[in-house]
Amino acid sequence: MSRPADIIDGGRLRGTPRTDRGAARRQLLMELISGGSGAALAVFMWGHMFFVASILLGTRGFDWIAYGMEKVYIAQPTVVAIFALFLIHAAAAARKIPAQLRERRRFTSLAKSLNKSHRAYLDSTVEPLPHHVESWLWIWQVRTGLIILVLGSFHLVLMALDIFTGLFGERVGIEAITSMDRTAAGLVWAYAVLLVCVEFHAGVGLFRLAVKWGIGSRISRARLWKAEKILFWFFLGLGALVLIVLAGLIPPPLAFLLGGGS
C-alpha cells in the first residue's frame, strides 16, 4: 500500500515526473490567490453596498459618510488596494478561461448541453444540486467575470478620479449630487448590469469556495446553496433600490431620519 508521502511525491507514484510537484504547488498557490482574493472582494462588495445604500438617507447622509471616510484617509488607500486586488484576482482566475478559439467553441458547446441539463433538472427533484448545475454555474461565473472586468475597471477608475481629483464635482471626493447626476444621465444601465453580475459572481464564487475547501463541512450543499440564494436576492434587491434612488426615479425613502427630504 502506498504511503501518503508516495502520493505527494510524484517521483514515486506510477512514474510521474518529480517536476510535477513544482507544477502542483504553483497551481495550489494560484488557487489560494484566486480564492482568497475573490473572497476578500466579495466581502468588500457587501460592505460597499451598505456604504452606497446611505443614499437612502438622502444626499446629506451619503455625503456625511463619504466625507468622513475621506477625511480620516480610509477611502483613498481602500480604492487603491481594491483596484490592485481586483487585478490580481482577474489575473489568477483568467488561467481557467479558454484562450484559443477551439477551446472557446468547446466551452460554448458544453454550456449549451449543460443548459439543457439544467432545464431538465428544474423539472425533477432527484438531487438538491446535481454536479452538472455546479458546472453550469461555473460557466456563468466566467461570463459574468468578463463583464465585471470591463465595467468594474471603469467604475474603479471613475471612483479614483472622484477621490483624488476635483474633475467632476465641486470638491475633491465622492459627492452624492455627482453620483446621482451621472447615474441619471445613463450610467444606471451599466451599473444595473454590473450589479447583477457582481452579486451572481460573488455569491456563486463563495459557494464554490465553501464546497472546494470543505468550509463548513457539516453543512450540506443544499443549505449552502440556499444561503447563497438568500444573500444574492437580498443584495440584488438592496442594490436595485439604491440604483433607483441614484437615478432620481424615487426620492430617498429614509431621508426623514436626518430631518430632510433629500
C-alpha positions, 0 to 999 in steps of 0.5 A: 500500500502506498504511503501518503508521502508516495502520493505527494511525491510524484517521483514515486507514484506510477512514474510521474515526473518529480517536476510535477510537484513544482507544477502542483504547488504553483497551481495550489498557490494560484488557487489560494490567490484566486480564492482568497482574493475573490473572497476578500472582494466579495466581502468588500462588495457587501460592505460597499453596498451598505456604504452606497445604500446611505443614499437612502438617507438622502444626499446629506447622509451619503455625503456625511459618510463619504466625507468622513471616510475621506477625511480620516484617509480610509477611502483613498488607500481602500480604492487603491488596494481594491483596484490592485486586488481586483487585478490580481484576482482577474489575473489568477482566475483568467488561467481557467478561461479558454484562450484559443478559439477551439477551446472557446467553441468547446466551452460554448458547446458544453454550456449549451448541453449543460443548459439543457441539463439544467432545464431538465433538472428544474423539472425533477427533484432527484438531487438538491444540486446535481454536479452538472448545475455546479458546472453550469454555474461555473460557466456563468461565473466566467461570463459574468467575470468578463463583464465585471472586468470591463465595467468594474475597471471603469467604475474603479477608475471613475471612483479614483478620479472622484477621490483624488481629483476635483474633475467632476464635482465641486470638491475633491471626493465622492459627492452624492449630487455627482453620483446621482447626476451621472447615474441619471444621465445613463450610467444606471444601465451599466451599473444595473448590469454590473450589479447583477453580475457582481452579486451572481459572481460573488455569491456563486464564487463563495459557494464554490469556495465553501464546497472546494475547501470543505468550509463548513463541512457539516453543512450540506450543499443544499443549505449552502446553496440556499444561503447563497440564494438568500444573500444574492436576492437580498443584495440584488434587491438592496442594490436595485433600490439604491440604483433607483434612488441614484437615478432620481426615479424615487426620492430617498425613502429614509431621508426623514431620519436626518430631518430632510427630504433629500 
